[in-house]
Amino acid sequence: MKTLFDDLRKNAAHVPLAERMRPCSLDEVVGQESLVGVDGPLRRGVEQDAMPSMILWGPPGTGKTTLAKIIATHLQARTIELSAVSSGVADIRTAVKSAEARRLTDERTVVFVDEIHRFNKAQQDALLPHVERGTITLIGATTENPSFEVNSALLSRCKVFIVEALSTKQIESIVQRAVEDRARGYGAWTFRGLSDVLPLIVRVADGDARQALNALELIVEQANVESDGTRALDSASARTVLQRTQFTYDKSGEQHYNIISALHKSLRGSDVNASLYWLGRMLESGEDPLYVARRLVRFASEDIGLADPQALVQAVAVFQATHAIGMPECNVVLSQAVVYLAQAKKSNALYRAYGMVRHDIQELPNAVVPIHLRNAPTQLMQDLGYGRDYVYPPEVRGPIEQTYLPDELKDRRYWDEKS
């Protein structure tokens, strides 16, 4: 039976290093112990020949596709691979029709959908009844939070497994294996200066095995070959090759919300260094600086308020400066606001007060405006008593016994200046 590894073995000479080094069994997988370790659910499922439809969720280059291929191979199932980038409903129907035919002979079908978050609602709905009936075993891979990107109906019929980012030591192990593997890697080659280059590769990989192996391949292929066949590697050339051009950040995805949350909470916790770091992560990844500035203006009132009234003045000034000069000049301007806000005294009294107001407006009947507070621009309104008995404070000395809230809310206390 053909597996997803067959084409790799046939054309190994022309396949990128990252694909050649893809693990072919669970024992070869580096990391993901919680999934494929001795008591891991994926290993148990493979050993017991019982695997549910699933969504594998994790960062790029952590082994999601690899795990899907290994599972399909161990289940001895016919595997149909779809890419959400290029496949549509017609492809899904073709795959299901093939699965239904094989089901008559008790042959199982695994449908692997890479980047399943890119399927629209109609495409995901097309999978739903066939997953529910067991016609296919669906394995979807995604870098995006499935809670947001996968239809709830489909998500409820799949088990979500989190594939963790790889640690530095795990990336080191993967790169070292590629260097030593004679069949699929560079074990038959001789290198000079490899020990100087490997730490750079690991650092730039940022937990992404594919990126690490691609970096290794690029450095090796561009290395100078000496007369005896040795490939000379040096850290200076490697740094040029490995110029960092991407960051784990998506301006519209989960990382966007995770990092702005980290910035907000670091400011609230008065941690200046962490606040500057998360600010830098956003700006250097291409985030709109005005988005950050707007969040800082909000923070100045939500978490500081009247505990330091200058916080809002500072934040608004920074917003205006950011709008005027843009990136990269505004990075230090935003840094000034972040440092000020992190060090400022904190109070959420304004936030809590408005929250109570909003609750009463949403949950209680609309209260009528007391008649003495109503404006009376016409004779009819005056005749009806609008504005009657209103006391004008600037013309009265001493205390004034006058209510301003509706009668049913007259004892409400929204503002607590001590909080």
N, C-alpha and C positions, 0 to 999 in steps of 0.2 A: 504494500500500500504506500502510495506517495505521501510524504510528509512535507512540512514547510521547510525542512532542512535539506531536501534533496537537491534543489537548484544551487544551494550554497556549495555543496560538496562537488558538484559537477564543474562549476565555474570559479573555483576558489582563486585561481590566479588573477582573475579580473575583478574580484570583489574587494571593496574597501576593507581595511584592517578591522574596523569596528564590527563589520558583518561577519568576517571570517572568525573572529574571536567570540562570537555569540555563543553562550553556553548551550549545550545540547542535552543536558540532564539537570535535574534539581541539585545534584551533588556538585555540579560545576558553578552553580549560582553563587556569587559573592554578595554577602549581605542578606537582608530580608529574612533573618532568622525567625522572626515572629510568624512568617508565612510558610517558609519551607524548611524550618528546623525540624527536629525530631517530632515535636508535638504540633507543628504548624498545620493550619487547616488545609492549605494547598497540598502539602505532602500527604496528609491523611486522605484527602479526596482522591489523589492519584493512586495511593496504595489500595484503597477500598473500591476503586473504580466507580466512584460516585462523586460527581462534580456538578454543582448547581450553576445556572447562568450567573454571570458575575460582571462587575465593573472593577477594573484595576485603576486606581487613582493615585497619581504621584507625579513628581517633577520629571522633566525630560532626562533620558539616559539612565534611568534607575532599574530598568529590566522589565517593564510592563509587557512589551511585545515578546520578549524572550520567554517570560513565564507563560504567556498565552500559547506560544508555539510548543513549549515543552509539555504543557497539559494536554493539548490536542494530540500530540504524538503518543503520550502514555495511554491515553484513552482509546487509542487505535480507532480514532474516529476520522471520517472524511472531513477535511478542513477546507472551508471556503473563506478566503481572506478578502475583506472589503475595506476600502479607504473612504472615510467620510468626506474626504476632499473631492474625490472623483466619482464616487458611486451614488446612485439614486434609487428611487423606489423600484424602478424596473430591474435593477441588479438584485435588489432584495427579493423580489418575486421570483427571479430565476433561481436564486440560491435556495429559496424555500421549496420550489417545485422539485429541485434536485434532491433536497432533503426528504421530501415526502416519498419520492420513488425509492430511495435507499432504506427508508424506514420499513418498507414492506419486507425487506430481507434482514430486518433487525440490525441494520448498520446505522450507527449514530453519525450525526453531522454537527460539527462545531463551526459556527460562523464567528469569525474574528473581525471586529470593526475597530480599526485604528482611528484615533481622534474622534470618538463617537460623539463628543460634544459639538462637533460641526454638523451633525445630522440635524435637520430641522424637525419640527413637531410631526409633520406628515410622515417623514422617513422613520422616525422613532416609533410612531404609531403603527407603521407597517410591520415592524418586528414583533409588536406586543402579543397578538394572538398566537403566534407560532412559538414564542417563548413560553407562554402560558400553557399551551398544549404539550410542550416538550418535543415538538417537531425538530427544533434546533436547540443546541446549547449555545447561548450567546456569551461571548467574552468580549467586552468592550474595554478599550484603553483610553484614558483621558488624563490630561494635565490640569483640567479645570474641575472645580468643585462640583461633583455630580448633583448635589442638592439644588444647584442653580441651573445646570446645563442639561440634565437628563429628566425627561418627563416623569412626574411622580408615579404614574401608573406603571411605566416600565421599570423605574427604580425599585418599586415595591416588589417586583418579581425577580430581582437580581440581588445577589450578595455583594456588598461593596468591600473590597480589600484595599487597604492603604499601603502603597509601595513607598517606603521611606527613601529620602535622599541618602546617598552613600557617604560614608565618613572618609576622612583623608586616608586612613589606613586601608580602607577597602579599595579606594581608587589606586593607591600604591600597589596593592596586591594585583589588581586587574592589569595595570601597566606592566608590572614585572612579569606577569604570566605571558603577556604578548611578546615581551623581549626574549623570553626563554623558550617559548613554544616553537619547536622546529617545523611542525607540520603546517600550522596556521599563522604563526607569527614570525619573529625575526631570530629564532634560536640558531639558525644556520649562519647568521651574519656576525661579523666582528665589529665592535664599536670602541671608540676612544672618547672619553669625556661624558659617557652616559650618566654617571653619577651626579654630574653638575646640572644636567638637563632635567632629570626626572622630577626633582622638587618643583621646578617651574611648571611642568606639565600638570602635576597634581594640583598646584595652586590655581591655575587658570581653569581647571575642570569644574570647580565649584560643585562637586558632588555628582557630576554628569559623566558616566563612564564613556558614553559615545564621544563626548567632547574631548576627553582625555586621550582616547585611542586615535581620534582624528588628528589631534595635536601631535601625538607621537609619530604617526604616519607622515605628516607634513614635514616635520623636522628631519626624519630619517631620509625621506625622498629628496630633500633639498641639501643634504649634507655633502661635504666634499669627500670624494672617494680617493683614498691614497693608493699608491702603486701596488701594495699588497692586498688591496680589496677592503681594507679597514675604512669604516665611515667615521670621519672626525666630526664630533659634535662639540659645540661650545655654547656657553650660556648667553653670550652677547647675540649671536645669530638666532638662538632660540627665542630670545626676548623679542626680536624683530618679527619673527614668524608668529609669535603668540600674543601679539598686541590684542588687548582685550577689547572686543567690539560689541559684546552683548552682556546683558545682566539678566538675572532671573527676576523679571518684572514685567507686568502687563498692565498698561494704563487703564484697561477696562475689565481686568480680571481680578481674581482673588488676591494676588500679590498687591495690587493697588490698595485694596481695602485693608489688608493685613498691615501694610507698612504705614499707612496714614493712621491706623489705630495704634500702632506702636509709637508713632510720633506723639499722638495726643496723650497717650497714657504716660509716656516719659516726661512730657511737659507737666502733666498733672502731678507726677511724682517728684517734680523739681530736680530731675536728673539731667543736668546740662549736657554732659557728654553723650548720653544716649540720644537726647533730642537732636543734637547736631549730627550724629551718625545717621539717624533715620531721615532727617532732612536731606543729607547728602545722597543717601540711597535713592530718594525720589528724584532729585534734581539731576544727578548724573545718569539716571536711567531714562531721561527724556520727559519727565512729568511736566505738565504745564505749571510754571511757577505761580501763575495767578490762582490756580486751584489751591496750591499750598497757602498762598497769602490769604485767600478767603477763609480757609480753615483756621488760620491763626487769628483772624478777626473774630470769628465765632468763639474760639477758645478764650479770647480776652474777656468776653462777657460771661460765657458759660461757666468757666472755672476760676475766674479771678474777680470779675465784676467790680463792686465798690470797695473791695479789700485793697485794691490799687487802681484807682480810676485812670491813671496814666497808661495802664496796659492797653486799653482800647485806643487811646491816642497814638501810642507807639505802633500798634498793629495796623491801624488805618493809614498812618503815614508810610509804613512799609508796603502796604498794598498799593498805594499811589506811586511810590517809587518803583516798585516792581513793574507796574503797568507802563511807567514812563521809559525805563531803560531795558527791561527784558533780560534774558539770559545771554551771556554768562555773568554780566556785571551785577545782576540782582542777587547772585548767590550770597554775597557777603551782607547784603541788605536783609535778606531773609534770615541769615544767621544771627544778625543783631536782634531781630524780633524774637527768635527762638530762645536766645540766651536770656533776654529780658523776661519773657513770659515764664521760662522755667524757674527763674529766681524769684519771681513775684510771689507775694503772699496769696494764698488760694482761698476762694469762697465760692460755693455753688448756690448761694442764697437767691440770686436772681433766677437761676435755672429752676430751682425748686419752686419759687414763687409762681413763675409763669406756668409751670407744670400743674400746680394746684388750680390755677385759673382755668387752664384748658380743660382739666378734668370736670370742673363744675359746669363749664359751658357745654361740654359734650354729654354729660350725664344728667344734668338737672333741666327742668323746663325753663324756657326762655323767660327771664325775669323782666318785668316791665320797668321802664325808667320812672323813678319817683317823680310825681307831678311838679314838685318844686324845682327839679333839675331840668325840666324841659324848656326849650326855647319857645318864645311866643311872638313870632314875627307878624302874625295877622290878628285882627280884632277878634275873629272867631276863636282863635286859640287862647287869647287873653280871657274871653268870656268863659271859656271852658276851664279856666283856672291854671293854665300852663304858666309855670314860673312863679306862682303865688307863694308867698311866705319864704321866698329864697333870700338868704342873708348874704350880702356882698362883703366878704372878709376884709378887703383893704379899708373899708369904712367903719370897721368895728374894732374897738379896743377890748382886749380881754378875750377869754375863751368864748367859743361859739358852739352852741348845741345844735348841730346840724348834721344829718346823715347824708351819706353819698352813695352807699351801696343800696341795692334793693332791699326791701324789708326782710325777705326770706334769707338774705345773706348778710344781714347787718352785723352778725357776730363773727364773720369769717376773718381770719388773720392769715394772709398770704405771705407777707414779708416778715422775715425774722433776721434782723440785722446781726444777730449773734452767730448765725450759722455760716 
